[in-house]
């Protein structure tokens, strides 16, 4: 596939040429004044929505930033008709579907949000405290739902659906009898931080999404990276946001399965997310399994890196881990993966601010076609929770932007 003539058509011409002179890293200036910053994020793709109509959806999110006010980002980005959210609340998560002190939310002063197809809205700021790592419960009464909606299909986190009616204000879990493993409609949570730390956004496929990690355990790769940054202290802690989509590919959209490619969802999953300073791209195994050449994947990585740098962001690319799943250990696929990884290790820093060697961190030293057995979740493709911790440990955290506001004196 000729990337520059297909997926990347319409981007700047530099995206398909030789490596340019690197732009200054982290060109976007950080501000230490109070401001809105993303605390949680979920990428979306189109899914059927019929079963949600007239019911209350209850979802648990775990923000990565602290603030005294918050607002939600609600989306009908992939809807094929109008979406009406007739009531919405947020409160401290209790056990299961229980919630403590659910606070009503509004949009433009109204308790109802009407989203036409393709629209996205922010709720009005609400006086609800967000503490990094402290789970919150969001409840939405979906009065009108199109046949197709936007959702994050593989949340690795339990959500609940009530029977008919509005139960957004109910603190108890009674009536929430159906469980989901997805995040429909909700794409983000933002907090008003007194001194924003800035965020690292990790974008890519199911290795970002966290398949193989512990359900409801919050031990995906981005979670483990956040824990590592917090433990590092000093100016290293940053909010880590997850923009993974299972089955995602870099080189082409796959709407029924893996959603839009990272460059085609850039505006929604990177540019629209406040506070992002660094971007980590972990992708490619699905492209190679589908027959992409090493040269095509390299070209796609180059274009993504240029897009990030042109936006003033630091960008980190990752090598592609080995796998024996879905034909990924076929000789042609292994050769293409070796070609991509060799380019990344030899030349990736001409295009990016850093390279994370996921293949070395996760691969079996005795068999370069497979994951190390103690890091494998059991399917030959996805790391276990321990594997994701090892992957997070391979990130050169000293090369990330860090939180300049932690060391900069208050003005």
N, C-alpha and C positions, 0 to 999 in steps of 0.2 A: 504493500500500500504506500502510495506517495503522500506522506503526511501533509506537506506544504500545499498540495493541490486539493486536499479534501477537508479534513477537520479544521486545519489551521487557516483556511482561506478567509480573508478579511482581516487577519491580524497584520501588524506592522511587518513590512517586508523584511526587516532585520531578523524576524523569527526564523527565516529559512536560509540565512546566509552564514558566512564564517563568524567565528566568535568575535564579538565586539570588544572594545576596551571596557573592562568591568566598570559598572557604575559604582559610586560610593555606597558602601553597605549601610543599611538602615538610614536611608536619606530622610525619611520622615522624622521630624523632630518630636521627641517625647515632651509632653507637658506634665508638670507635677501639680497643676491646679485641679480641683475637683472636677470630675467629668464622667460621662457615661462610658462604660466599658463592658464588653461581652464577658459574661461569667459562665455561660453554657451555650452550646450550639449543637444542632442536629441537621445534617444534610437531608434533603428530601428527593423522592422520585414519585412518579405517578402510580397509584394503586386503586383498586375498587373501593368505593366509599359507601355503598348502599346500606350496609349493616349498622352504620353509626347514626342514622337519622332518628331524631327525637329522643336521644339517649345522652347520658352524662358520661364523659370521658375523664378519667382520673389518672394522672401520670406523675411519677416521681422523677425529679431532676436533682442533680448534685452540683451546685454552682462552685466555680473555682475562684471566685473573687468575693470580697467583703464590701458591703455598703449598707446604708440606712434606708435607701429607697430602691425599688426595682420596677422594671417594666418587662412585658413579654412581647416577643415578636411572633405574630400569628400569620399563617400563610394559606392562600388559595392559589399558589403559584402554578400548580399542575391541575387545577380544577377545570372541568369542562362545563361548569355552570355555577350559579351563585352559591356561596356558603354563608349561612347565618348562624352566628354564635350568640345565643339569646341570654346567656349568663356566664360569668367566669369568675373564679376565685383563685387565690393562692394562700397557702399557709404552711406551717411546719409539718413535715411528714411524720405520721405516727406509724404504728405497726400495720402492715398490710395496706388496705385502702383507707385507713383512718387518717384524719388530718386535724391538727390543732389550730383553732382560731382562724378559719378560712376568711380571708378579707376580700370583699367584692372588688372587681376591677372594672374600669370603664375605658371606652375609646372615644375621644373627643367629647368627654363629659357624659356620654350615654352608656347605659349598661349593656348595650347590644352592639355587636360588630357585624356589619354586612360587607362581605368581600366578594366583588365580582371576579370572574375568572382572571387569573394572572396577578391578582392583587395581593399585597402584603401590608400589614399594619402593625404599629406599636401601640400597646395599651398606654393609658396615661400613667405617670409615675404614681406608685402606691407606697405608703409608709410601712413597708414590710422589710425587716432586716434580713439581709443575706450574709451568711457567714461561710467562708470558704470551707468546703467539705461537709457543710450541714445540709441534709436533703430537704427539699421543699416539695409540696404537692400542688399541682396545678389541676383544676377541675374546669371543664368546658361543657356547657350544655349546647349540643349541636342540633339546633331546631330545623335547619335545612342543609342538606349535604348533597353535593353533586354526585353523579355516578362515578366519576374519577376525582380523587383528591390527591394532595401531596402528603406523604408520610415517610417516616424513617422506618423501613421494614424490619431491620435487625437491631433492636435496641439493646439486647442483652440485659434488659431491665423490665420487670413486670409492670404492666399498666392494667387498669380495670375499666369495665364498661357496665353501666347500670342498666336496669330495665327502663321502660319508657318513663320520661319525666325529668325534671330539673332537680338534681341532687347536689348542685355545686356548693350550697351552704351547709350541707349535712356533715358534721364532723365524724360521724360513725361510718363504718364500712358496710352497714346493712344495705342490701339491694345491689351491691356491686358484685354480681355473681359470675360475670364473664371476664376472663383474663386475656390480655394481649401481650405480645412481645414486640411492640412497635410504639412509635411516637407520632401519631397523626397530627397535622395542623400546626403543632408547636415547633418553631424553628430556632428560637433563641430566648435567652434570659439575659437582660442587661442590668447592671447595678450602677448607682451613682457612687463612685468610689472617691474617698477624700484625696487619695494620691494614687492614681492608677499604676499598676505594676507593668502593664503591657502584656501581650499574649503571644504564645506560640500556637499556631493553627496547624494541625496535622491533617493532611488531606490524602485520600487514596482509596484503597479497596478494603477487603474484609480483614486484612491484617491491621488496619487502622480501626475498623468497626469493632474489632474485638472478638470475632468468632474464635472459639476455643478457650476463652476466658471463663470465669465463674459467673453464671447468671446471677444478677443482683449483687455481684461482688465488687463492682467498680475496680477491676484489676486488668483492664485493657492496656495496651501500650501507652496511649496518652495519659491514662490515670497514673500509671507507674512512673512516667516521665514527670508528671506534676509532683508526685511524692518525692522523687529524687531531687527536683529543684527546690522544694520546700526544705528538705533536709540539708541541702547545701548551704542555706542561709546566706548572709551577706546581701549582695545585689543579684543573686541568681534566681530567687523565686519569681516565677511568672505564671499567669493563668495559662493552662493548656486546654485547647479546644479541639474537639473531635469532629472532623468533617469527612469521615470515612463513609463509604457506601459499599456494602458487600457486592461482589462480582463486578465492581467498577473497572473500567479500562481507561487507559490514557489516550489511546489513539482513535477511539470512536465511541459514540453514544450507544447504549444498549438499554433503551427505556423499559422493556418488559422485565429485565433482569437486574442490570447493574446501574441504571440511571444514566444521566448525562456525564460525559467525560469531564475531568477536572478543569480544563480550559473553558469548556462551554458552560460550566456552573461557577466560573470565577466571580462574576458580578454578585451572585447571591451568597456564595459560600466563602468568599475571601474579602472582596472589596466592600461589601455591605456590613461587615462585622467590625464594630468599633474596638479599637485597642490593639489590633493585630500588628505586630512588628516583625515576626519571624514566621516563615512557612516551611514545613517539612513535607516533602512529597514521598510517599511510600506506595508504589504502584508498579505494574508491569507484568506480574505473573500471569494475569488473565489474558493480556495481550499476546504474550508468548505462547500460551496454551492454545489460543485461537489462530495461531499461524503467523503472527507478526514477525518480521525479521529484526535482527539486532540493530541494523542500520536505521530502520523506521523508528524503533523505540528510542534510540539515541537522539534522533531528530526531534521527537516529541518531548523528551526531557530538556533538550536545549531550549525549545520554544517556551516551555513552562517557566524555566529559570529566567529567561529574558522578560517574560511578562511580570514576574514577581519583582525583578530588579527595576524594571521601568516604573513600577508602582512605589518604589522607594522601600521595599521590604528586603530583609535578609532571607535567603532561600537555601535550604539544605536538601540535597538529593540522597537517595538511599540505593544501595545495591539490591538486587532481586534475590531473595532467599531461595534455596533449592526446594524441590518438592517431588514426591513420587505420585501425586494425585492427578487424575485427569489427563494422563499422557505427558505431564510436565517433565518426566524423566526420559522421554524419547531423545535419541541422539541429536536430532535437529534442534529441539527445544533447548537442550543443555548447551549446545554450541552457541545458539543465539544469546542465551543468558550469560554465558561466559564472555561473549563479545561485549555485551552491554556493561557487565561488571568491570571488565578490564578497562573499558573507556572511562567509566566513572572514577576508578582509582587512579588512572594515569592522567586524565584530562578534565575531570569533573570540576575541579576548583577554578578552571578558567571561566566557568559558566555560573558557578554557585559559590556561596560563602562557606560551604562545608559539605563533606560527603560522609554519610553514616554507613558503615559496612555491615548491613544487616545479614548478608550472606555469611560473613565470617563469624558473626555473633551467634547465629542460629544453626549453621551448617554442621554436619557430622564430619570431623576431621578424617575419619576412616572411609567415608563414602561421600564425595562431593555432590551426589545426586539427591541426598535426603537431609532432612532435619536431624539434629542430634537427638537421639531417642529420649533423653530425659527432658527435652524442651518441646517435644511433639505432643499436641493435644490428643493424638490418636488417629487423625485422618490423613496424616502425611503432608498436610499443607499448612495448617494453622498452628501456631505455637500454643502451648498451655499458658496458664497464668504465670507460672515460673518462667516460661520462655519469653513472655512479654516483659518480665522484669529484667531478664538478661538483655533483651533488646534495648530497653530504656537505659541500662547501664552502659551501653555502647555509644550513646549520644555524647558528643563532645560539648558538654554543657558550658564549658568556659568560652566557647565560641558563639553562644547565643547572645542576644542583645542584653539580657538581664534587665533588672528593674532600676533604672537610674534614679528614680524617686526615693529609693531606700537609702541612698548615700548622699543625694543632693540636699543641702540644707533647706529648711522651710523658708520661703520668702516672706 
